[in-house]
Amino acid sequence: MGTKLISKNIQYRKLTKGYIFQNGIGLNKTAFQIYSLCNGTYDIDDIGHLIVKEYSPQSDSEHE
């Protein structure tokens, strides 16, 4: 299990092309997805695999 990197107390708003936090930092959809996965459930390897699986143009059968 990974270390929890995000706090549930951080406020953000969804915008047309991404998200903006209360401190003014903005993230696009992909960056916010990675941020959301930093919740203690996944470690860095898990997050990397999930992102590759989501955005890879190849099917899983081609990776094996």
C-alpha positions as CSV (number, residue, x, y, z in Angstrom):
1,M,0.0,0.0,0.0
2,G,1.3,3.5,-0.9
3,T,1.7,6.6,1.2
4,K,-1.3,8.9,1.2
5,L,-0.3,12.0,-0.6
6,I,-3.5,14.0,-0.8
7,S,-5.8,15.5,1.7
8,K,-9.6,15.4,1.6
9,N,-9.6,19.0,2.9
10,I,-8.2,20.5,-0.3
11,Q,-10.9,22.4,-2.2
12,Y,-11.0,22.5,-6.0
13,R,-13.3,23.4,-8.9
14,K,-13.8,21.6,-12.2
15,L,-13.3,23.8,-15.2
16,T,-13.9,23.2,-18.9
17,K,-10.3,22.0,-19.5
18,G,-9.2,20.9,-16.1
19,Y,-9.3,21.6,-12.4
20,I,-8.2,24.5,-10.2
21,F,-7.3,24.3,-6.5
22,Q,-8.1,26.9,-3.9
23,N,-4.4,27.9,-3.9
24,G,-4.6,28.8,-7.6
25,I,-2.8,25.7,-9.0
26,G,-4.4,24.3,-12.1
27,L,-4.2,20.8,-13.4
28,N,-5.4,19.3,-16.7
29,K,-7.5,16.1,-16.8
30,T,-4.5,13.7,-16.9
31,A,-2.7,15.5,-14.1
32,F,-5.8,15.5,-11.9
33,Q,-6.3,11.8,-12.6
34,I,-2.8,11.1,-11.3
35,Y,-3.3,13.4,-8.3
36,S,-6.6,11.6,-7.5
37,L,-4.8,8.2,-7.5
38,C,-2.4,9.5,-4.8
39,N,-4.8,8.5,-2.1
40,G,-2.9,5.7,-0.3
41,T,-4.5,2.9,-2.2
42,Y,-1.9,2.8,-5.0
43,D,1.9,3.0,-5.0
44,I,3.8,4.8,-7.8
45,D,4.1,1.6,-9.9
46,D,0.4,1.0,-9.7
47,I,-0.3,4.6,-10.8
48,G,2.1,4.3,-13.7
49,H,0.5,1.1,-14.9
50,L,-3.0,2.6,-14.6
51,I,-2.1,5.7,-16.6
52,V,-0.3,3.6,-19.3
53,K,-3.3,1.3,-19.5
54,E,-5.7,4.2,-19.8
55,Y,-3.7,6.2,-22.4
56,S,-1.8,3.5,-24.4
57,P,-3.0,3.1,-28.0
58,Q,-2.1,-0.6,-27.8
59,S,-4.4,-3.3,-26.4
60,D,-3.3,-5.4,-23.4
61,S,-2.8,-8.4,-25.7
62,E,-0.1,-6.6,-27.5
63,H,1.9,-6.0,-24.3
64,E,2.1,-9.7,-23.5
